[in-house]
Amino acid sequence: MATAVCAEAQVKTANTNTGTAEKAKPAENMMQKKKVDTGFPKLLPTTGSTAQMRDTLGFEEAVAQLSKKITTEKRRRKPVEEPEKELSEAEKGLLFLKGTDRAVIVDSMVVDKNRFLAAYEFSDEVGSIKVTDNGETTEFETELGNKKYMTVKEKTDSTNFIKLASAYKDGDKFSSPKLLKGLDMDCDMNYPFMMPDGITFYFAARNEEGLGNYDLYVTRYDSEGDRFYTPENMGFPYNSYANDYMLVIDENNNLGWFASDRYQPEGKVCIYTFIPNSVRTPYDYENESHDLIKHAASLVPIKSTWTEDNKNDRIKAKQKLAQLKYENSMSGKNKLQAEFYLVINDLHTYTRYEQFKSAEAQTKCREWVLMKKNLETLKQQLDELREKYSKSNKQTRNAMKQQILDMENRFDEMVKEVQKAEVSTRNIEIQAL
């Protein structure tokens, strides 16, 4: 897959040295030497070239062209081995394209590959994930801490694959890893994630049946047979001709994440945040715009997955994501610390000063944050005074009454001032959007 930056205007890059976010810069697509548009790019006309066919997802046109070419070459008694390979590739791609899931991508962020998990904002109920084997693999541990899913190296005389295994908590130690039954794929398998139901299992694998490089797969565990069912390739838009891996779903917050190095330079990956579908809902290939489906399948841009019908879901998801970022930063889980939590409008929720477009609104926000801190301090003082009042004798209580009343009046006034400052900050920023 060509290495280029994420072709998405709203994608931001996490600067791991400063902890700030910077806009992803458009760069040249090395496969076709074309500039990547940060808006809604036009798809280039398709030729029989496998590279361009993959880049434009023009599989239907390629199937027609290659079928015609093969017929012509056979008539001329020329070899058709190469065009037949391309035709097989095009037919497979077309099958994937027709099955593109109607996913809703709400956010995306480009980060350093060696820190990609820092962009996953899931809650503690999901479990925990850590990088292993010098960053080449991951290990997932359930929330209860009683089971792990990891990778092991399987060596034979002719192969050396990465396989998936699990281990149970036995006392204060984990048992020896055992290969997962049912995942009979002769290829590397990596990046495991088990849903809290203990049944739905996601992982990444790279084999010839997929689109190439790592693809995301889903399977389910059969408890009676103690094995997994045959895995299913998740297809577009979760997969691409690049590496797509580490899918995680937070059911409590109805959010999901996966990593992809599509459109990325060496050492960078894009983390996509999406709204999980309860059931797979493909686009109607026969009746909907093929260009729209291609954009949605390639996530160029992520706005191609947005509709008026899913607007409310997107708003809720963005707010949930901002809240998770804030909570994780406060608990020390997130390296990019949130400085506050402020809903601007249905589409924007800020957690850092650098997000403001308006310098005046940013200044107002700093005043608002300081006022909130002062209000919290006053509340603590008032609570302590009330606690002291409840334990004091009658004479002391009489002396304290006026002090408590004065403090309560000041607290009520400060609440109104904080609310007014919040509204003012929001309104000023809205004017700048």
N, C-alpha and C positions, 0 to 999 in steps of 0.2 A: 504494500500500500504506500502511496506517496506520503512523504513527510511534509506536512504544512500545518500552520497553526489552525486552531478551531475556527471554522468559517461561521462565526456567530457573534453578532454585535454585542450581545449582553454577556458573553463569557468574560470572566475576569481571572487573572492569573495571581495566585498567591505567591508573594515574594517571601521566600523562606528565610531570607537574611534579616528582613526588617519587620516581617509579620504584617505587611500591608498588602493591599490588593491593587493590581494594575490592569488596565484594559488590555485584552489580548490584541496584538497587532496583526493586521492582515499580512500574509506573505504569499510567495509564489508556490503554486501547486507544481511540484517537480515532475509529476507524471505527465502533465499536459502543457507545462510551461504557461499556465494561465493564471491570472490574478484572481485570488479568492475574494468574492464580493462579501461584504459584511451585511448586506441587505438580504433580499430574496433572489439569489442568483439564478440566471437562466441556465438550463441544462444544455450542454453542447450536443450537436448532432452526433449520432452514433455511427461508427463504422464497425467492421468486423473485428477490429483490434480488441483482444481480450482486455488489455489495460484500460482502454477508453470505455469499453462496455462496462467494466466494473466501476469506473469512476462516475459514469453518468447513469448507471442502472438501466441502460437501454437494452434490456434483454430481449424484449419482443421483436424489436427491429433487427437485432443481431441474429435471432433465430431465423427470421425470414431471409436475411441476406446470406447467412451461412448455408441454409438449406438450398438456396438457389445456386450458390457457389459450388457446393458439393455435387449437385446434379450436373452442372456444367463441366466440372473437372472429370467426373466419371465418364461423361460422354466423350471427352477428349482423351480418356484413358490415362489420366494423370493421377498421381498419388493423392489421397484425400485424408490421410491419417491426421494431419495437423488441423485442417478445418473441422473434422469430425470431433476432435478433442475440444475445440472451441465451441462447437454446437452443443456438446454435452454440458459444457460449462454454462452456456447461455440458457439452456433448458432448465438447469438446476437453479440458476439465478432467477429466472422467470417464476419458477415455482415458489421460491422464497418471497419474491416481490408480491405475488398474488396473496400471500399469507401474512403480509405486513400487519402487525398488531396496532390497533388504534391506541397507542400509548400517549400519555400526556406528560411531556417533559416540562418541569416547572423551573428548573435552574441548571446551570452548568458552570464549572470552574476548572481552570487549567492549573495544575499543581506539579511540583517535582515528583517524578515517579517514585523516588525513594521515600516520599512522605505522603503517598496518596491516601492512606487511611485517615490522615488528619482531617480530610474533607468530608468524612462520613459522620453525620451528626445524629446517629441513631441513639435511642434511649438505652438505659441499662438493662431493661427487660429483654432486649434482643439477645444479649450475650456479649461475648468479647472476641475480638480478632487481633492476632498479632502476626507480624512478619517473621518468617523463619528462613533458614538456608540462605543467609546473606541477601535477603530481599527477593529471592526467586520464588518462594512459596509462602502460603499463609496457613495458620492454624485457627480453627474456630472452637470456642468453648461455650457450652450452654449457660444460661443465666444461673442455673442451680449449681454449676460447676461440677456436675457429676459425669459429664461425657465430653470428649473432644473429637474433632474431626481434623485430620491432618494428612500430609502427603508422606509417602515412603518411596524409596528408589527400588524398582524391581529390575533385576539384571538377569538376562538369559545369555545364551551363546551369541545371539545376533542382535538383541535389543537392549535398551537401557531406558525404560520409561519411568515417568513419575506417576504413581498410582495413589488412589485415595484410600484411607484407612480410618478406623475409629478406635477409641480406647475408653474404658469405663473407669470410674473412680473406685478403687479398692482400698478401703481404709483411708490412709492419708497419702496414698500413691495411686497413680494411674496404671492400669494393666498394659501389657505389651500391645502395640497397635496390631489390628487385624484388618486385612483387606476387606473392603465393602463388597458384598456379594451382589451379582447382577449387573455390575458396571463392566461388561465384557467389551471393552474398547481397547484396541491395540494402538494406544497413543498416550501422550502425556495428558494427565488429568490433574487439576489444580484448583485452588481458591474455593474451598468448600464452605457452604452455609446451609444450616438446617433451620427450618422454621420452628417456632415454639411448639407446633403440633406434633413434632417428632416424626412427621411423615413426608412433608414437602421438602425436597432437597435440591439446592442449586449448586452448580460447579462450572468450571470452564475446562474445555478440552480442545486439543488441536488434532483434527483428523481430516481425511480426504472427503468425508461426507459433509463437512461443514463448509463455510465460506473461505476458510483459510486462516492460519494462525489460530489464536485462542478464540473459541466461540463459547457462548453461554448455553448451558443445558439445564433442563429441569427434569426431575424424576420423582417418584413417590416410593415410600417404603412399605413393603408388604410384611406386616408383623407376623402373620401366620407362616409365611414361607421363609421369614428371616432373610429377605433379600430385596433389592430394589428392582422396580420395573424398568423396562427398556427406556433409556433417557431420550428426551425430545429436544432437538435443537430449537432455541427460542426465536431464531430468525430475525428479520428486520423489525424494529429499528435497534434492538438490543445488540445485534451482531452486525459486523461489517467485514471488509476484507483486511482489516487491521486486527489488533489484539483487543478483545473485549472480555472482561473478567470481573470477578469479585462482586457479584450481585447480592445485595442485602435488602431485606424488607423489614420495616418497622410497622407491624400491624397496628399497634396502639395509636400511632400517629398517622397511619395511612400514607407512608412515604417509602420510597425505595431508592437505591443508589446502585450504579455500576460504573466501572472504569473502562476507558477506551483510549487507545493512542491514535485513533483515526484523526487525520489532519494535524498531527502533532510532530514537533521536532524531536530529535533524540533526547531522552531523559525527561520528557514531559508526558502527562496523561490528562485527559479531560474526565472529570467526575460529573456524571449526569444524575440529576435528582428527578424522580418521576412519581406519578400517582399509580400505585399498583391496580391492575384490573382483577376483579374477582374471577372473571372468565376471559379467555382470549377472545377479542373482538376484532377480526380482520376488516380491513377496508373492503368495500365492494368494488373490485377491480373492473367489473364489466360496466358499472354505471357511474363511477366517480372519476374525476380527473386523474389521468395517469401521471401528469406532472406533479400534482399535489401528493400523490402516493409516493412518488420517487423522493420528493423533498422530505416527507415524513419518515420514509424508510432510512434516509441518510442523515436525518436530523440537521439539515442545512436549509434554513435555520431551525432552531427549536420552536420558533413561533409557528412553524407549519403544522405543529401538533395542537395548536390552540384554536378553539372555536368559541362561539357565543354560548353554546350549550355547556361547555366545561369551564366557563369563566368563574363561576362560584366555587367550583372544586379547586381551581388554581389559586384563588384568593385564600381559601382556607389552608391549602398546602403551603403557600408562601408564608403565611402567618405561623403555621406550625413549625416550619423550618427555622424561621427567625427565633421563635421561642426556644427551640432545641439548641440553637447556637448560643443563645444567651444562657440557658441553664447549664450547658456543657462548659461554657467559659467560666461561669461562676464556680463550678465544681472542680475546675482545673483540668478538665478533659480536653478542652479545645485550646490549641496553641495560639489561635488568633482570638485574643480575649475580647469579649463584648464589653463596651463601655456604658451601654444603656440599652433600653428596649423601647422603641417609639414607632407606632403605626402611623405612617404618613397618609396613605390612602389604600384603596383596595389592592393595589399592585406593588406598593413599596412599604417595607418595614425596615427601619434602620437600627443598627446595633453599634455603629462606629461613626465618629465625627467625620471621617474622610468621605463618607457616602453623600454628604450634603452637596447640593449644587449651589445653594445660596450661602454666601459667607455670613450674611446677616442672620439667617436661620441657624447656622452653625453656632454663632455667638449666643443666640437666644437659647439654643439647646444646652450649651454649657451652663448658662444661668439656671435653666430648668433643672438640670442634674444636680447642681449645687443646692438649689432650693429643696429638692427631694431629700438630699442627704441631711440638710438642716431639719427638715420635717421629721425624718426618721429619728434623729437625735432627740428632738423635742418629745416625740412619742415615747422613747425609752425613758426619758426623765419623768414624764407624766406617769408611766406605768410603775416606775420605782416609787414615786411619791404616793400613788394610790396604794401600793403594797405596804408602804410604811404606815399610811393612814389606817389601814385595816388592822394593824397590829398595835396601834397606839392607844393610850388611855383617852378619856373624854376631854381632859384639859388640852392635851396635845392636838387632838382632832380639831377642836374649836380654833386653835391657832393656825392649823394647816388649811382650813376650809377655803379661805379667801385666796391663798396661794394656788390651790388646785383649780378654783374657778377661773382665776386669771390665766392660768396655763391652758386650761381647756378652751377658753375664748381665743387665746393666741393660736392654739392648734387649729381651730375651725377656720380662722382667718388665713392661716398658712395653707390649708388644704385648698381653699378657693384660689389663692395666689398661684399655687402649683398647677392647678387645673387651667387657670387663665394663661400661664406661661406655656403650657403644653399646646393649647389651642393656637396661640400666637405663633409658636415655632412651626407647627404643622401648616398653618395657612401661608406663612411666608415661603416655606419650602415648596408648597404646591404651586405657587406662582412661578417658581423657577423651573418646574418640570416641563 
